[in-house]
């Protein structure tokens, strides 16, 4: 299935798994919005790599733990590409490993804001653009997580395929 011209937003797309997802999706034909929270240089490196390969990409700043930033991020994607066809909710934090009894309230609150509330805010905004109820194309392409398990303080994810009927991220230890 060709993904030519479809628009994909990858949260946390500037480094690691997110950057790899951006590059692979660009090779499949997606136009990419590379989200980053603070490291603009890393995001610009991903954008440059995509463009060097003949793809189209833009770096979009936004802390997904902030509703204001999420709204601005989606508005920037709308302004650049005119819509959205797919979302990969990849951004997340754990900070340093520590015992539960040593975690501060501020750390727990930050983790919940970025790892739980943020992806829901992004999903909400994506649905507003993709759902036929809101004038979207009715795409079935949303981030789908089979299973997420913590391994050494973070989920290790491997992109299974962007060219299958639906986009899947297979998450498991050691993937």
DOVO-497136 format. One line per 10 residues: number of its first residue (from 1); their letters; for each residue y, x, z negated of N, C-alpha, C, O, CB. Coordinates in Angstrom, 3 decimals, always signed. Each point is the difference from the previous one (the first is absolute). Glycine has a CB too. Example, Ala and Ser with C-alpha at 12.3 -4.5 7.8 and 13.67 -1.06 7.14 Angstrom:
% DOVO-497136
1> AS> -5.690/+13.190/-7.800/+1.190/-0.890/+0.000/+1.200/+0.900/+0.000/-0.019/+1.036/-0.665/-1.154/-2.928/-0.581 ~ +2.223/+1.542/+1.966/+1.190/+0.820/-0.060/+1.090/-0.770/-0.730/+1.108/+0.509/-0.169/-1.736/+0.675/+2.314
//
This chain:
% DOVO-497136
1> XXXXXXXXXX> -1.170/+0.837/+0.000/+1.170/-0.837/+0.000/+1.237/+0.884/+0.000/+0.106/+0.897/-0.837/-1.347/-2.734/-0.369 ~ +2.146/+1.619/+2.089/+1.225/+0.777/+0.090/+1.019/-0.493/-1.016/+0.194/-1.203/-0.177/-0.634/+1.624/+2.607 ~ +1.077/+0.521/-3.086/+1.037/-0.333/-0.966/+1.372/+0.334/+0.571/+0.985/+0.063/-0.735/-2.588/+0.352/-1.161 ~ +1.665/-0.204/+3.189/+1.213/+0.450/+0.659/+1.203/-0.873/-0.327/+0.009/-1.206/+0.249/-1.423/+2.113/+1.561 ~ +2.424/-0.265/-2.371/+1.252/-0.679/-0.281/+0.066/-0.768/-1.297/+1.080/-0.453/-0.382/-0.860/+0.314/+2.755 ~ -1.328/-0.024/-3.067/+0.024/-0.724/-1.268/+0.700/+0.853/-1.054/-0.025/+1.229/+0.063/-2.115/-2.450/+0.533 ~ +2.757/+0.562/-1.552/+0.796/+0.679/-1.011/-0.742/+0.015/-1.323/-0.460/-1.031/-0.489/+2.569/+0.342/+1.653 ~ -2.214/+1.886/-1.735/-0.711/+0.213/-1.256/+0.929/+0.654/-1.002/+0.646/+1.001/+0.309/-2.836/-0.792/+0.909 ~ +2.262/-0.766/-2.414/+0.706/+0.597/-1.124/-1.036/+0.554/-0.958/-0.907/-0.714/-0.428/+2.874/-0.874/+0.676 ~ -1.829/+2.874/-0.586/-0.899/+0.647/-0.955/+0.829/+0.417/-1.211/+0.840/+0.895/+0.098/-2.402/-0.075/+1.756
11> XXXXXXXXXX> +1.328/-1.469/-3.000/+0.701/+0.424/-1.205/-0.625/+1.305/-0.470/-1.213/+0.187/+0.103/+1.775/-2.588/-0.751 ~ +0.260/+3.294/+0.136/-0.510/+1.313/-0.389/-0.519/+0.767/+1.200/-0.982/+0.736/-0.101/+0.400/-1.647/-2.137 ~ +1.241/+0.740/+3.372/-0.485/+0.581/+1.254/+0.415/+1.433/+0.245/-0.321/+0.556/+1.050/+0.369/-2.807/-0.170 ~ +0.648/+2.860/-1.804/+0.531/+1.340/+0.253/-0.945/+1.131/-0.383/+0.201/+1.139/+0.419/+2.021/-2.098/-0.773 ~ -3.245/+0.660/-0.432/-0.893/+1.071/-0.451/-1.429/-0.505/-0.121/-0.242/-1.205/-0.066/+2.144/+2.280/-1.158 ~ -2.829/-0.154/+1.197/-1.400/-0.284/-0.296/-0.633/-1.046/+0.892/+0.110/+0.051/+1.225/+0.397/+0.563/-3.517 ~ -1.169/-1.561/+1.655/-0.723/-1.055/+0.710/+0.947/-0.837/+0.846/-0.343/-0.392/+1.116/-1.353/+0.334/-2.951 ~ +2.878/-0.215/+1.312/+0.981/-0.783/+0.750/+0.429/+0.694/+1.273/+0.100/-0.634/+1.050/+0.682/-0.340/-3.178 ~ -0.525/+2.280/+2.049/+0.397/+0.762/+1.188/-1.127/+0.029/+1.024/+0.242/-0.143/+1.198/+1.285/+1.550/-2.609 ~ -2.749/-1.224/+0.947/-1.151/+0.001/+0.905/-0.168/-1.365/+0.662/-0.331/-0.082/+1.183/-0.784/+1.829/-2.604
21> XXXXXXXXXX> +1.340/-2.811/+0.664/-0.077/-1.353/+0.542/+1.055/-0.197/+1.088/-0.284/-0.569/+1.053/-0.590/-0.278/-3.261 ~ +2.091/+1.321/+1.944/+1.086/-0.112/+0.987/-0.373/+0.717/+1.294/+0.153/-0.559/+1.087/+1.536/+0.424/-2.950 ~ -2.172/+1.359/+1.752/-0.340/+0.771/+1.206/-1.136/-0.646/+0.780/+0.056/-0.079/+1.227/+0.697/+2.156/-2.383 ~ -1.774/-2.535/+0.459/-1.134/-0.632/+0.675/+0.409/-1.321/+0.658/-0.420/-0.297/+1.118/-1.133/+1.378/-2.771 ~ +2.367/-1.865/+0.959/+0.451/-1.274/+0.566/+0.879/+0.229/+1.227/-0.075/-0.753/+0.971/-0.037/-0.292/-3.253 ~ +0.942/+2.078/+2.237/+0.845/+0.318/+1.162/-0.861/+0.360/+1.202/+0.316/-0.390/+1.124/+1.512/+1.193/-2.652 ~ -2.911/-0.066/+1.307/-0.916/+0.345/+1.096/-0.653/-1.248/+0.584/-0.362/-0.030/+1.176/-0.067/+2.255/-2.250 ~ +0.280/-3.264/+0.232/-0.592/-1.263/+0.464/+1.036/-0.877/+0.705/-0.338/-1.056/+0.535/-1.313/+1.167/-2.422 ~ +2.922/+0.331/+1.886/+1.028/-0.738/+0.729/+1.022/-0.737/-0.834/+0.929/-0.595/+0.547/-2.590/+0.378/+1.154 ~ +1.510/+0.242/-3.015/+0.981/-0.664/-0.851/+1.336/+0.736/+0.021/+0.043/+1.220/+0.155/-1.902/-2.056/-1.610
31> XXXXXXXXXX> +2.942/+0.089/+1.301/+1.309/+0.560/-0.323/+0.070/-0.015/-1.522/-0.308/-1.016/-0.624/+1.443/+0.210/+2.819 ~ -0.737/+1.912/-2.793/-0.202/+0.207/-1.428/+1.302/+0.042/-0.782/+0.952/+0.673/+0.396/-3.013/+0.555/+0.159 ~ +2.096/-1.953/-1.672/+1.053/+0.135/-1.005/-0.625/+0.777/-1.159/-0.890/-0.497/-0.689/+2.087/-1.701/+1.379 ~ -0.714/+3.424/-0.891/-0.519/+0.902/-1.023/+0.857/-0.167/-1.251/+1.133/+0.481/-0.045/-1.991/+1.177/+1.792 ~ +0.330/-2.328/-2.750/+0.744/-0.199/-1.234/-0.123/+1.218/-0.901/-1.054/+0.632/-0.074/+0.686/-3.102/+0.248 ~ +1.453/+2.788/-0.854/+0.016/+1.061/-1.007/+0.928/-0.439/-1.122/+0.912/-0.799/+0.213/-1.383/+2.613/+1.521 ~ +0.233/-1.284/-2.931/+0.860/-0.342/-1.134/+1.102/+1.033/-0.193/+1.144/-0.366/-0.273/-3.075/-0.787/-0.811 ~ +1.609/+2.438/+1.220/+1.022/+1.014/-0.274/-0.079/+1.234/+0.898/+1.001/+0.698/+0.161/-1.025/-1.502/-2.483 ~ -1.129/+1.088/+2.905/-0.173/+1.232/+0.765/+0.258/-0.252/+1.490/-0.933/-0.157/+0.788/-0.744/+0.980/-2.489 ~ +2.958/-0.858/+2.068/+0.372/-0.275/+1.393/-0.544/+1.077/+0.935/-0.371/-0.305/+1.133/+2.445/-0.866/-1.930
41> XXXXXXXXXX> -2.127/+2.401/+0.353/-0.502/+1.092/+0.843/-1.463/-0.234/+0.400/-0.373/+0.215/+1.153/+1.973/+1.367/-2.289 ~ -2.415/-2.018/+0.188/-1.409/-0.283/+0.314/-0.106/-1.152/+0.992/-0.802/+0.055/+0.932/+0.118/+0.765/-3.209 ~ +1.489/-1.867/+2.080/-0.024/-1.146/+0.921/+0.444/+0.419/+1.394/-0.609/-0.401/+0.992/+1.067/-1.153/-2.907 ~ +0.590/+2.353/+1.996/+0.486/+0.467/+1.302/-1.030/+0.888/+0.701/-0.069/+0.011/+1.229/+2.414/-0.134/-2.101 ~ -3.135/+0.857/+0.114/-1.073/+0.814/+0.581/-1.061/-0.888/+0.639/-0.494/+0.307/+1.085/+0.915/+1.483/-2.798 ~ -0.775/-2.889/+1.047/-0.977/-0.948/+0.559/+0.570/-0.645/+1.259/-0.696/-0.107/+1.010/-0.250/-0.341/-3.315 ~ +2.188/+0.025/+2.255/+0.654/-0.616/+1.158/+0.013/+0.984/+1.169/-0.303/-0.380/+1.131/+1.738/-1.050/-2.655 ~ -1.085/+2.693/+1.260/+0.050/+1.014/+1.063/-1.374/+0.223/+0.623/-0.118/+0.159/+1.215/+2.032/+0.942/-2.390 ~ -2.956/-1.090/+0.337/-1.364/+0.185/+0.520/-0.398/-1.172/+0.896/-0.618/+0.200/+1.046/+0.004/+1.119/-3.104 ~ +0.960/-2.523/+1.657/-0.314/-1.191/+0.801/+0.751/+0.048/+1.327/-0.577/-0.255/+1.057/+0.185/-1.089/-3.158
51> XXXXXXXXXX> +1.669/+1.669/+2.038/+0.805/+0.061/+1.221/-0.468/+1.123/+0.918/+0.033/-0.149/+1.222/+1.912/-0.782/-2.487 ~ -2.380/+2.048/+0.697/-0.517/+1.109/+0.806/-1.264/-0.416/+0.746/-0.299/+0.532/+1.070/+1.275/+1.108/-2.705 ~ -1.714/-2.587/+1.071/-1.201/-0.516/+0.641/+0.266/-1.165/+0.944/-0.932/-0.615/+0.517/-0.313/+1.357/-2.501 ~ +2.534/-1.043/+2.206/+0.355/-1.075/+0.920/+0.173/-1.354/-0.646/+0.204/-0.995/+0.696/-1.398/+2.245/+0.993 ~ +1.116/-1.309/-3.016/+0.143/-1.273/-0.700/+1.425/-0.277/-0.414/+0.900/+0.804/+0.242/-3.209/-0.552/-1.036 ~ +2.508/-1.400/+0.167/+1.311/-0.403/-0.484/-0.100/-0.260/-1.492/-0.898/-0.707/-0.458/+1.521/-0.288/+2.703 ~ +0.305/+1.572/-3.001/-0.030/-0.156/-1.452/+1.398/+0.119/-0.567/+0.907/+0.548/+0.627/-3.230/+0.373/-0.703 ~ +2.474/-1.451/-1.135/+1.258/+0.104/-0.732/-0.341/+0.179/-1.478/-0.950/-0.598/-0.505/+2.204/-0.849/+2.215 ~ -0.469/+2.275/-2.397/-0.133/+0.157/-1.446/+0.861/-1.063/-0.671/+1.158/-0.190/+0.372/-1.603/+2.694/-0.163 ~ -0.118/-3.194/-1.195/+0.708/-1.079/-0.686/-0.120/+0.217/-1.510/-1.089/-0.073/-0.568/+0.639/-1.546/+2.491
61> XXXXXXXXXX> +1.596/+1.888/-2.559/-0.003/+0.233/-1.437/-0.132/-1.311/-0.760/+0.544/-1.029/+0.404/+0.858/+3.072/-0.070 ~ -2.134/-1.986/-1.441/-0.109/-1.162/-0.871/-1.021/+0.235/-1.090/-1.132/+0.398/+0.275/+1.787/-1.869/+1.617 ~ -0.260/+1.226/-3.124/-0.905/+0.055/-1.146/-0.630/-1.379/-0.107/+0.698/-0.977/-0.273/+0.683/+2.769/-0.960 ~ -2.685/-1.888/+1.442/-0.624/-1.326/+0.008/-0.021/-0.649/-1.379/-0.337/-1.177/-0.130/-1.055/+1.924/+2.040 ~ +1.747/+0.011/-2.928/+0.128/-0.576/-1.333/+1.326/-0.705/-0.218/+0.250/-0.544/-1.075/-1.746/+2.317/+0.261 ~ +2.346/-1.764/+1.833/+1.309/-0.647/-0.071/+0.076/-1.103/+1.052/-0.132/+0.269/+1.194/+1.200/+1.867/-2.041 ~ -0.858/-3.370/+0.410/+0.085/-1.095/+0.958/+1.148/+0.211/+0.981/-0.136/-0.293/+1.188/-0.841/-1.246/-2.897 ~ +2.092/+2.040/+1.222/+1.146/+0.277/+0.871/-0.385/+0.984/+1.094/+0.344/-0.201/+1.165/+1.223/-0.231/-3.075 ~ -2.284/+1.503/+1.542/-0.442/+0.991/+0.984/-1.007/-0.589/+0.981/+0.046/+0.302/+1.192/+0.350/+1.494/-2.876 ~ -1.309/-2.639/+1.186/-0.997/-0.618/+0.886/+0.704/-0.876/+1.035/-0.323/+0.058/+1.186/-1.407/-0.022/-3.040
71> XXXXXXXXXX> +2.681/-0.841/+1.411/+0.737/-0.857/+0.938/+0.741/+0.848/+1.036/-0.032/-0.313/+1.190/+0.290/-1.439/-2.986 ~ +0.398/+2.809/+1.359/+0.731/+0.881/+0.918/-0.955/+0.699/+0.971/+0.326/+0.181/+1.173/+1.435/+0.167/-2.936 ~ -2.940/+0.043/+1.273/-0.988/+0.664/+0.841/-0.457/-0.931/+1.132/-0.057/+0.411/+1.159/-0.696/+0.973/-3.139 ~ +0.434/-2.617/+1.646/-0.441/-0.947/+1.025/+1.132/-0.347/+0.965/-0.233/-0.184/+1.195/-1.435/-0.743/-2.814 ~ +2.889/+0.837/+1.101/+1.145/-0.251/+0.877/+0.205/+1.161/+0.968/+0.360/-0.216/+1.157/+0.709/-1.174/-2.955 ~ -1.292/+2.613/+1.338/+0.119/+1.177/+0.882/-1.068/-0.029/+1.091/+0.278/+0.341/+1.150/+0.672/+0.998/-3.061 ~ -2.169/-1.744/+1.556/-1.073/-0.119/+0.996/+0.356/-1.085/+1.013/-0.184/+0.188/+1.202/-1.533/+0.577/-2.899 ~ +2.221/-1.890/+1.219/+0.428/-1.079/+0.901/+1.076/+0.491/+0.957/-0.055/-0.267/+1.200/-0.500/-1.429/-2.961 ~ +1.541/+2.422/+1.218/+1.115/+0.480/+0.830/-0.489/+0.986/+1.061/+0.477/-0.032/+1.134/+1.090/-0.288/-3.074 ~ -2.498/+1.181/+1.591/-0.474/+1.031/+0.928/-0.982/-0.555/+1.024/+0.112/+0.281/+1.193/+0.217/+1.408/-2.986
81> XXXXXXXXXX> -1.302/-2.486/+1.315/-1.096/-0.426/+0.861/+0.011/-1.494/+0.342/-0.685/-0.416/+0.935/-0.619/+2.252/-1.931 ~ +2.055/-2.637/+0.270/+0.070/-1.425/+0.295/-1.142/-0.827/-0.541/-0.167/-1.152/+0.401/+1.374/+1.792/+1.582 ~ -1.997/-0.087/-2.880/-1.102/-0.765/-0.572/-1.018/+0.905/-0.638/+0.237/+1.193/-0.185/+0.119/-2.952/+1.879 ~ -1.506/+1.177/-2.033/-1.074/+0.728/-0.660/-1.331/-0.631/+0.382/-0.131/-1.224/+0.023/+1.653/+1.858/-1.946 ~ -2.511/+0.209/+2.223/-1.340/-0.488/+0.320/-1.045/+0.390/-1.025/-1.048/-0.638/-0.091/+1.678/+0.756/+2.453 ~ -0.354/+0.937/-3.146/-1.001/+0.473/-0.954/+0.671/+0.733/-1.149/+1.060/+0.607/+0.159/-2.752/-0.424/+1.682 ~ +1.059/-0.251/-2.991/+0.461/+0.670/-1.210/-1.159/+0.723/-0.638/-1.087/-0.557/-0.152/+2.874/-1.165/-0.198 ~ -1.552/+2.974/-0.027/-0.957/+0.727/-0.839/+0.720/+0.290/-1.306/+0.944/+0.789/-0.036/-2.184/+0.257/+2.038 ~ +0.792/-1.687/-3.076/+0.534/+0.244/-1.339/-0.703/+1.234/-0.554/-1.080/-0.102/-0.583/+1.582/-2.382/+0.192 ~ +0.105/+3.634/+0.573/-0.615/+1.257/-0.402/+0.700/+0.638/-1.193/-0.642/+0.722/-0.762/-0.061/-0.400/+3.112
91> XXXXXXXXXX> +1.991/-0.564/-2.534/+0.756/+0.674/-1.059/-0.573/-0.331/-1.370/-0.411/-1.130/-0.265/+2.464/+1.065/+1.695 ~ -2.070/+1.051/-2.276/-0.471/-0.200/-1.365/+0.218/+1.248/-0.829/+0.194/+1.092/+0.534/-1.887/-2.728/+0.286 ~ +1.660/+1.464/-2.120/+0.173/+1.126/-0.918/-1.008/-0.078/-1.127/-0.471/-1.078/-0.362/+2.903/+1.184/+0.923 ~ -2.753/+1.040/-1.103/-0.766/+0.106/-1.229/+0.725/+0.943/-0.951/-0.165/-0.093/-1.216/-2.004/-0.357/+2.449 ~ +2.950/+1.335/-0.694/+0.630/+1.077/-0.748/-1.094/+0.969/-0.426/-0.964/+0.198/+0.739/+2.853/-1.711/-1.549 ~ -1.762/+2.105/-0.339/-1.011/+0.955/-0.434/-1.105/-0.731/-0.757/+0.223/-1.060/-0.585/+1.511/+2.896/+0.458 ~ -2.908/-1.260/+0.151/-1.106/-0.582/-0.751/+0.290/+0.108/-1.490/+0.496/+1.019/-0.481/-2.124/-0.430/+2.322 ~ +1.314/-1.641/-2.549/+0.154/+0.038/-1.447/-0.883/-1.074/-0.605/-0.497/-0.894/+0.684/+2.863/+1.771/-0.497 ~ -2.539/-0.759/-1.464/-0.766/-1.002/-0.725/+0.836/-1.276/-0.095/+1.229/+0.065/-0.049/-2.469/+1.727/-1.274 ~ +0.591/-2.930/+1.297/+0.693/-1.281/-0.096/+0.839/-0.050/-1.268/+1.120/-0.512/+0.020/-2.963/-0.605/+1.272
101> XXXXXXXXXX> +1.321/+1.639/-2.390/+0.743/-0.064/-1.257/+1.221/+0.923/-0.020/+0.775/-0.020/-0.956/-2.910/-0.553/-0.172 ~ +2.309/+1.374/+2.169/+1.158/+0.890/+0.101/+1.018/-0.479/+1.041/+1.021/+0.656/+0.207/-2.501/+1.231/-0.901 ~ +1.218/-3.011/+1.344/+0.908/-0.503/+1.037/+1.170/-0.745/-0.625/-0.179/-0.850/-0.872/-1.741/+0.675/+2.474 ~ +3.103/+0.503/-1.147/+1.190/-0.684/-0.482/+0.156/-1.345/+0.703/-0.565/-0.228/+1.070/+1.659/+2.443/-1.558 ~ -0.316/-3.101/-0.135/+0.292/-1.282/+0.618/+0.710/+0.205/+1.333/-0.306/-0.685/+0.976/+0.446/-0.388/-3.245 ~ +0.798/+2.002/+2.320/+0.756/+0.254/+1.232/-0.931/+0.411/+1.137/+0.178/-0.438/+1.137/+1.811/+1.118/-2.508 ~ -2.976/+0.155/+1.072/-0.951/+0.418/+1.042/-0.838/-1.176/+0.473/-0.178/-0.192/+1.203/+0.099/+2.488/-2.197 ~ -0.438/-3.085/+0.060/-0.808/-1.159/+0.374/+0.814/-0.993/+0.820/-0.488/-0.545/+0.990/-0.889/+0.854/-3.058 ~ +2.611/-0.540/+1.656/+0.864/-0.932/+0.725/+0.259/+0.506/+1.421/-0.050/-0.781/+0.950/+1.128/+0.077/-3.122 ~ -0.805/+1.991/+2.323/+0.239/+0.594/+1.332/-1.245/-0.139/+0.877/+0.099/-0.363/+1.172/+1.543/+2.003/-2.179
111> XXXXXXXXXX> -2.812/-1.351/+0.435/-1.245/-0.107/+0.765/-0.239/-1.436/+0.462/-0.390/-0.215/+1.148/-0.560/+2.139/-2.452 ~ +1.173/-2.899/+0.444/-0.213/-1.401/+0.368/+1.014/-0.452/+1.048/-0.340/-0.740/+0.923/-0.586/+0.294/-3.214 ~ +2.163/+0.891/+2.145/+1.042/-0.369/+0.958/-0.332/+0.534/+1.390/+0.140/-0.720/+0.988/+1.562/+0.717/-2.838 ~ -2.138/+1.250/+1.936/-0.270/+0.622/+1.296/-1.381/-0.369/+0.539/-0.149/-0.228/+1.200/+1.650/+2.107/-1.853 ~ -2.504/-1.939/-0.211/-1.378/-0.200/+0.455/-0.432/-1.456/+0.115/-0.953/-0.304/+0.717/+0.463/+2.457/-1.754 ~ +1.169/-3.048/+0.348/-0.405/-1.409/+0.013/+1.102/-0.883/+0.586/-0.218/-0.700/+0.989/-1.235/+1.113/-2.999 ~ +2.615/-0.376/+1.405/+1.086/-0.874/+0.452/+0.492/+0.411/+1.384/+0.211/-0.855/+0.861/+0.461/+0.471/-3.247 ~ -0.486/+1.687/+2.609/+0.486/+0.492/+1.289/-0.836/-0.452/+1.194/+0.550/-0.538/+0.961/+0.334/+2.479/-2.180 ~ -2.201/-1.734/+1.178/-0.816/-0.461/+1.129/+0.081/-1.514/+0.220/-0.070/-0.466/+1.137/-1.455/+2.378/-1.578 ~ +1.672/-2.678/-0.643/+0.140/-1.444/+0.162/+1.342/-0.344/+0.647/+0.069/-0.894/+0.843/-1.545/+0.530/-2.847
121> XXXXXXXXXX> +2.542/+1.069/+1.614/+1.297/-0.218/+0.651/-0.087/+0.324/+1.485/+0.530/-0.733/+0.836/+0.651/+1.267/-2.988 ~ -1.853/+0.569/+2.473/-0.152/+0.384/+1.410/-0.839/-1.029/+0.755/+0.324/-0.357/+1.132/-0.131/+2.782/-1.773 ~ -1.265/-2.898/+0.020/-0.833/-1.019/+0.650/+0.810/-1.273/+0.230/-0.102/-0.624/+1.056/-1.964/+1.589/-2.141 ~ +2.865/-1.344/+0.101/+0.848/-1.191/+0.145/+0.936/+0.134/+1.198/+0.112/-0.914/+0.817/-0.230/+0.543/-3.296 ~ +0.786/+1.514/+2.575/+0.940/+0.203/+1.104/-0.720/+0.089/+1.342/+0.514/-0.473/+1.013/+1.028/+1.649/-2.588 ~ -2.737/-0.568/+1.587/-0.774/+0.071/+1.240/-0.425/-1.392/+0.454/+0.072/-0.317/+1.188/-0.882/+2.605/-1.828 ~ +0.370/-3.115/-0.297/-0.414/-1.363/+0.341/+1.174/-0.784/+0.571/-0.174/-0.791/+0.927/-1.571/+0.854/-2.735 ~ +2.933/+0.149/+1.262/+1.191/-0.687/+0.525/+0.248/+0.354/+1.467/+0.607/-0.783/+0.730/+0.382/+0.788/-3.036 ~ -1.444/+1.146/+2.731/+0.227/+0.441/+1.376/-1.200/-0.260/+0.906/+0.157/-0.129/+1.214/+1.381/+1.862/-2.101 ~ -2.721/-1.811/+0.313/-1.210/-0.087/+0.804/-0.585/-1.405/+0.079/-0.654/-0.333/+0.988/+0.215/+2.666/-1.614
131> XXXXXXXXXX> +0.657/-3.157/-0.382/-0.603/-1.326/-0.067/+0.651/-0.958/+1.001/+1.217/+0.016/+0.186/-1.751/+0.381/-2.605 ~ -0.281/-1.221/+3.053/+0.545/-1.014/+0.905/+0.858/-1.002/-0.763/+0.898/-0.611/+0.580/-2.890/+0.883/+0.921 ~ +1.733/-0.445/-2.772/+0.802/-0.893/-0.838/+1.460/+0.444/-0.033/+0.906/-0.820/-0.150/-2.933/+0.327/-1.241 ~ +2.242/+1.795/+1.533/+1.350/+0.563/-0.050/+0.478/+0.468/+1.370/+0.961/+0.763/+0.095/-1.395/-0.074/-2.445 ~ -0.232/-1.145/+3.412/+0.421/+0.357/+1.349/-0.633/+1.267/+0.541/+0.383/+0.478/+1.067/+1.713/-1.596/-1.577 ~ -3.061/+1.665/-0.216/-0.682/+1.216/+0.455/-1.048/-0.302/+1.049/-0.201/-1.149/+0.394/+0.604/+2.165/-2.614 ~ -1.065/+0.037/+2.664/-1.000/-0.098/+1.058/-1.378/-0.404/-0.527/-0.930/-0.205/+0.780/+2.205/+1.927/+0.476 ~ -1.401/-1.836/-2.564/-1.289/-0.387/-0.565/-1.021/+1.110/+0.029/-1.201/-0.262/+0.053/+1.683/-2.026/+0.646 ~ -0.031/+3.499/-0.732/-0.921/+1.142/+0.017/-0.903/-0.031/-1.219/+0.399/-0.416/-1.088/+1.281/+1.775/+2.359 ~ -2.892/-0.912/-1.061/-0.937/+0.110/-1.108/+0.025/+1.400/-0.585/-0.835/+0.339/-0.839/-0.603/-2.099/+1.876
141> XXXXXXXXXX> +2.368/+2.556/-0.612/+0.025/+1.392/-0.430/+0.853/+0.172/-1.239/+1.226/+0.083/+0.072/-1.565/+0.639/+2.281 ~ -0.320/-0.671/-3.466/+0.660/+0.319/-1.260/-0.859/+1.043/-0.685/-1.147/+0.219/+0.391/+2.207/-2.539/-0.613 ~ -0.522/+2.955/-0.781/-0.803/+1.018/-0.659/-1.160/-0.679/-0.711/+0.195/-0.951/-0.757/+1.819/+2.461/+0.472 ~ -3.196/-1.028/+0.525/-1.207/-0.557/-0.595/-0.715/+1.134/-0.711/-0.394/+0.990/+0.617/+0.186/-2.800/+1.169 ~ +0.047/+1.653/-3.082/-0.685/+1.023/-0.767/-1.367/-0.535/-0.394/-0.109/-1.027/-0.668/+2.299/+1.977/-0.189 ~ -3.242/-0.233/+1.284/-1.347/-0.410/-0.359/-0.230/+0.175/-1.498/-0.517/-0.883/-0.684/-0.290/+1.508/+2.982 ~ +1.212/+0.546/-2.780/-0.270/+0.319/-1.388/+0.824/+1.219/-0.364/+0.034/+0.960/+0.770/-2.375/-1.933/-0.654 ~ +2.990/+0.971/-1.234/+0.739/+1.174/-0.444/-0.547/+0.473/-1.332/-0.123/-0.789/-0.937/+2.175/+0.012/+2.159 ~ -2.377/+2.043/-1.315/-0.499/+0.552/-1.245/+0.767/+1.272/-0.309/+0.256/+0.817/+0.884/-2.545/-1.816/-0.498 ~ +2.649/+1.153/-1.636/+0.722/+1.212/-0.396/-0.964/+1.176/-0.037/-1.110/-0.120/-0.519/+2.761/-1.243/-0.825
151> XXXXXXXXXX> -1.242/+2.472/+1.879/-0.789/+1.223/-0.025/+0.975/+1.138/-0.204/+0.857/+0.259/+0.845/-2.679/-1.210/+0.673 ~ +1.687/+1.630/-2.645/+0.932/+1.063/-0.357/+1.443/-0.489/+0.031/+0.901/+0.716/+0.437/-2.512/+0.958/+0.473 ~ +1.817/-2.894/-1.377/+1.345/-0.515/-0.149/+0.608/-0.608/+1.234/+1.165/-0.396/-0.037/-0.914/+2.061/-1.654 ~ -0.974/-1.760/+2.777/+0.556/-0.621/+1.198/-1.131/-0.570/+0.855/-1.152/+0.419/-0.120/+3.121/+1.172/+0.077 ~ -1.641/-2.514/+0.876/-0.989/-0.550/+0.922/-0.067/+0.902/+1.220/+1.032/+0.384/+0.550/-0.614/-2.752/-1.364 ~ -1.598/+2.698/+1.229/-0.210/+0.789/+1.202/-0.421/-0.982/+1.085/-1.039/-0.653/-0.106/+0.382/+2.778/-1.196 ~ +1.459/-2.220/+2.323/-0.240/-0.987/+1.043/-0.211/+0.678/+1.345/+0.590/+1.043/+0.282/+0.785/-2.709/-1.545 ~ -2.190/+1.088/+2.059/-0.240/+0.502/+1.347/+0.206/-1.152/+0.967/-0.544/-1.088/-0.191/-1.097/+2.851/-0.634 ~ +2.409/-1.528/+1.839/+0.232/-1.031/+0.991/-1.268/-0.173/+0.822/-0.457/+0.949/+0.637/+2.937/-0.425/-0.555 ~ -3.043/-1.703/-0.089/-1.219/-0.255/+0.753/+0.320/-0.144/+1.483/-0.594/+0.683/+0.835/-0.434/-1.801/-2.842
161> XXXXXXXXXX> +1.955/+0.242/+2.331/+0.334/-0.165/+1.408/+1.216/-0.898/+0.129/+0.116/-1.009/-0.695/-2.524/+1.327/+1.354 ~ +3.299/+0.049/+0.222/+1.133/-0.873/+0.297/-0.244/-0.774/+1.281/+0.832/-0.810/+0.411/+0.705/+2.394/-1.581 ~ -2.674/-1.338/+1.802/-0.248/-0.659/+1.265/-1.045/-1.103/-0.110/-0.380/-0.593/+1.009/+0.994/+2.704/+0.122 ~ -1.082/-2.391/-2.338/-0.901/-1.119/-0.186/+0.823/-1.281/-0.005/+1.229/+0.048/+0.062/-2.874/+1.380/-1.368 ~ +0.977/-2.563/+1.234/+0.723/-1.278/+0.033/+1.052/-0.086/-1.105/+1.106/-0.486/+0.239/-3.141/-0.594/+0.735 ~ +1.713/+1.530/-2.141/+0.957/+0.044/-1.101/+0.099/+1.429/-0.491/-0.916/+0.800/+0.190/+0.402/-3.185/-0.853 ~ +1.611/+2.693/+0.044/+0.226/+1.327/-0.545/-0.641/+0.056/-1.382/+0.200/-0.895/-0.821/+1.966/+1.176/+2.137 ~ -2.931/+0.765/-1.565/-0.673/+0.128/-1.291/+0.292/+1.356/-0.592/+0.100/+0.998/+0.714/-1.910/-2.564/+0.017 ~ +1.943/+1.594/-2.017/+0.024/+1.259/-0.716/-1.208/-0.037/-0.927/-0.137/-0.906/-0.821/+2.705/+1.161/+0.957 ~ -3.415/+0.710/-0.002/-1.177/+0.100/-0.841/+0.343/+0.954/-1.127/+0.263/+1.178/+0.241/-1.862/-1.651/+1.691
171> XXXXX> +1.598/-0.013/-3.134/+0.367/+0.815/-1.148/-1.219/+0.186/-0.885/-0.621/-0.966/-0.442/+3.003/+0.137/+0.535 ~ -2.712/+2.088/-0.343/-1.095/+0.288/-0.910/+0.101/+1.456/-0.424/+0.595/+0.811/+0.710/-2.073/-2.566/+0.373 ~ +0.909/+2.095/-2.223/+0.057/+1.386/-0.440/-0.648/+0.911/+1.038/-1.094/-0.276/+0.493/+1.053/-0.471/-2.897 ~ +0.724/+1.817/+2.721/-0.554/+0.994/+0.910/+0.069/-0.374/+1.458/-0.540/+0.729/+0.832/-0.923/-0.096/-2.643 ~ +2.106/-1.745/+2.168/+0.059/-0.417/+1.414/+0.799/+0.977/+0.818/+0.157/-0.187/+1.206/-0.351/-2.187/-1.892
//
